[in-house]
Amino acid sequence: MNTATYTDSGKQRCNEQLPTLTTKLTDMKFRKTLCAVTAAVLALASCDRELPSYDHIHGKPDKEEQEEEKPKDEETPVTPTLGYEVVPTGTGAFIDGELTLEFKSAPTLGTEGKIQIFKEDGTLADMIDLADVAAPAVKLMDDTPYNTTHDLLGPASLKRWRVVNYKPVTVEGNKITIRPHSNKLDYSSTYYVTIDATAITAEGFKGIGEKEWNFKTKAEPTSKETVTVAKTGEADFRTIQGAIDWSYKCGPNSPMTVNIKNGTYEEQLFARQNNKITFKGESRDGVILQYANAEEFANGVGGSTAKAAVIGEGVGKSGGRAVILFENCDDIRFENMTMKNTYGKPGQAEVIYNNDNNGQYNLTFVNCALISLQDTFNTKGHCWMYKCLVEGDCDFIWGSAKVCLFEECEIRAAGDGYIVQARCPSAEDKGFVFLNCEITKASGVADGSMTLARSGGSKDYYDNVAYINCKMSSVIPAKGWHGDPAPNPAKATAASGWKEYGSMDATGSPLSVTGRLAASYQLTEAEYETGYKDRVKIFEGASVGTDWLK
């Protein structure tokens, strides 16, 4: 148990009395005999010492609570004064929220010991092993043994999970942040936290014992149509993933709007076979969803697994290197937000992998920014981006899209490389279409260093890409396209392959295309009018229709 530290005012008598008095106060039962407490306080006051605070880790009660509070049962123990503050306490904790400890000076994490969360009845709800946290990071493979630095995204009712690396405990300044594993806490439930003394090194810290740190979670949201996510203040959830998990409970086909307040959300997302969700940010620059994930940390594009994780056993399937993984989700819409993969080094590191294996669903982005380097955006099926920014440097737009339209978007080269690598399943798929877009470059990027597309070099899929009425900065070379390996088809037509129409320079003047790669094709005006004039024409004939293009 921790006791308070007192300020010396210089009287010898106090030096002799204080240890005894402190011990008495620490061992007292909560509210036990008012006269005993009064006598102790008066003894200390006579020494001209600064009185210690006996506010426990639940914080100070407000005036109203003080007035209304009745003496408690003699068996209720006093919670000792600690040299740190903990959050949350009392009621109103979020099931997807963080736990924090703030010390008077910078703490450090130990290399052993456990942080545990128990239900009120003593049942273990969650556990973090500091030995796992201290161990060197291991790339997440299908056979990687599951430990407490891995998280399972997805509610238990789905019976599918995305396994990801995550940071369950971090230190910043004087604060330790604990991130419980997903879906370990229930609504309207009481929990207590224990922390082994070896888990944290800090002045005066001797661990947190049973029922010293207590909190109760909020009730479930009242609405099944609209919920709010915010980092602070009133909200339904503290994380975007928390809102996704709630949507399953509301029904996988029930429309839901997730309003996201400005803030930086350091998390990874997962949804599977969940439909009709709109993620609406407060502002594009103010709402930032980000995480540092990459091939270095997780193998391949990954996917979900039906294997329930067991400590020490293989995870079953890597959750992949993207920040966001959506599997077979229909009618998903993002508005007014920025999504980043903050890995920031060469290597495959997607912002989102939209794994629409059926190729029959749609995904929409309006006024969003997607920022990474290699492989920023990987999609299948049907997608529409409107007035968005997509930034990267190597094949940063790629995948097996049937139709993926970028309309009035900025496509920004963050380095030298290639914008698109298309792997369209059918020769008739329009693939990746850029309509009325601007191709720009970040500061320091060389002229002529970014081509419009390159091929994966396979006959199993088609390199279907079209740039329609786009402004192209000097970052695009005269040849336009990268010809090694050769695309499929080797010579484009109006129906398939690499195409352009109405290309302009950065000022909007017609761009000479006489030097374009021979494998590419310039659409005629008639072909443009019938197939590429606007978003309706581009999606005309697609299995998903055009009603969602709003």
Sequence and secondary structure as in RCSB ss.txt:
>XXXX:A:sequence
MNTATYTDSGKQRCNEQLPTLTTKLTDMKFRKTLCAVTAAVLALASCDRELPSYDHIHGKPDKEEQEEEKPKDEE
TPVTPTLGYEVVPTGTGAFIDGELTLEFKSAPTLGTEGKIQIFKEDGTLADMIDLADVAAPAVKLMDDTPYNTTH
DLLGPASLKRWRVVNYKPVTVEGNKITIRPHSNKLDYSSTYYVTIDATAITAEGFKGIGEKEWNFKTKAEPTSKE
TVTVAKTGEADFRTIQGAIDWSYKCGPNSPMTVNIKNGTYEEQLFARQNNKITFKGESRDGVILQYANAEEFANG
VGGSTAKAAVIGEGVGKSGGRAVILFENCDDIRFENMTMKNTYGKPGQAEVIYNNDNNGQYNLTFVNCALISLQD
TFNTKGHCWMYKCLVEGDCDFIWGSAKVCLFEECEIRAAGDGYIVQARCPSAEDKGFVFLNCEITKASGVADGSM
TLARSGGSKDYYDNVAYINCKMSSVIPAKGWHGDPAPNPAKATAASGWKEYGSMDATGSPLSVTGRLAASYQLTE
AEYETGYKDRVKIFEGASVGTDWLK
>XXXX:A:secstr
         S HHHHHHHHHHHHHHHHSBTT  HHHHHHHHHHHHTTT        TT    HHHHHH     TT
SB     SEEEE  EEEE TT  EEEEESS  EE SS EEEEEETTS EEEEEEHHHHHS    B TT BB TTE
EEES GGG  BEEEE  SEEEETTEEEE   TT S TT EEEEEE GGGEE TT   EEEEEEEEEE    S SS
EEEE SSSS SBSSHHHHHHHHHHH TTS EEEEE SEEEE  EEEES   EEEEES TTTEEEEE   TTTB S
S   BS    BTSB SS   S SEEEES  SEEEEEEEEEETT SSSB  SEEEE TTS  EEEEEEEEEE SBT
 EEEEEEEEEES EEEEEEEEEEEEEEEEEEES EEEEEEEEEEEEE BSSTT  EEEEES EEEE TT  TT E
EEE     SSSB  EEEES EE TTS TT S  SS  SSSS  SSSSEEEES EETTS B   TTS TT EE  H
HHHHHHTSSHHHHHTT TT STT  
